[in-house]
Amino acid sequence: MSLSLPDVVRQWLAEGDGHGWECVGHIEPLRDDRDRPVALVHIPVADKGRLTLWFTVDQRSVLVESEVLPAPESNELAAYEFMMTKNRELFDVHFARGRDGGLYLVGRLDRESLTADDLDRVTGASVRAVEENYASLVDLAFPQWRRPSRRRDAN
């Protein structure tokens, strides 16, 4: 990787000026529980309000992940089946069940050739996946949160 993750994220955020994205804190000192460098970016999205993407530097890749919802309170299997079905339509990221049972979006980027365009592409894919599927996942996993305006698209 010719630029460090913090440098690539800064470049990407500078190029994305006007998107409403915001980087959290100072990128370089952030570390995960395995002492890997992490960058967090908040992005406004419909329904959910805000999507937080974690970019974590691994040995050969950059892991991209975001919690979509906590562990389902009901219809757990239906929510997981919905995610697996939707994975066929997604690019760059996919839905996954976290160790905590939560619903996540995850993806990986090549660390050596990471560019601002890569971050932009995977962020766009993440925003699209959340905006198109969040309401349906809420309806399945948290029916008590239902709002009359939500429609469930199980296709």
NORGI-V583470 format. One record per helix or strand. SS is the DSSP state (2 for helix, 1 for strand). FROM is the first residue (numbers start at 0). TO is the last residue. If there is no record, write none. Layout:
# NORGI-V583470
ss=SS from=FROM to=TO
ss=SS from=FROM to=TO
This chain:
# NORGI-V583470
ss=2 from=4 to=14
ss=1 from=21 to=22
ss=1 from=30 to=30
ss=1 from=36 to=44
ss=1 from=48 to=56
ss=1 from=60 to=68
ss=2 from=75 to=86
ss=1 from=93 to=96
ss=1 from=102 to=109
ss=2 from=115 to=140
ss=2 from=142 to=144
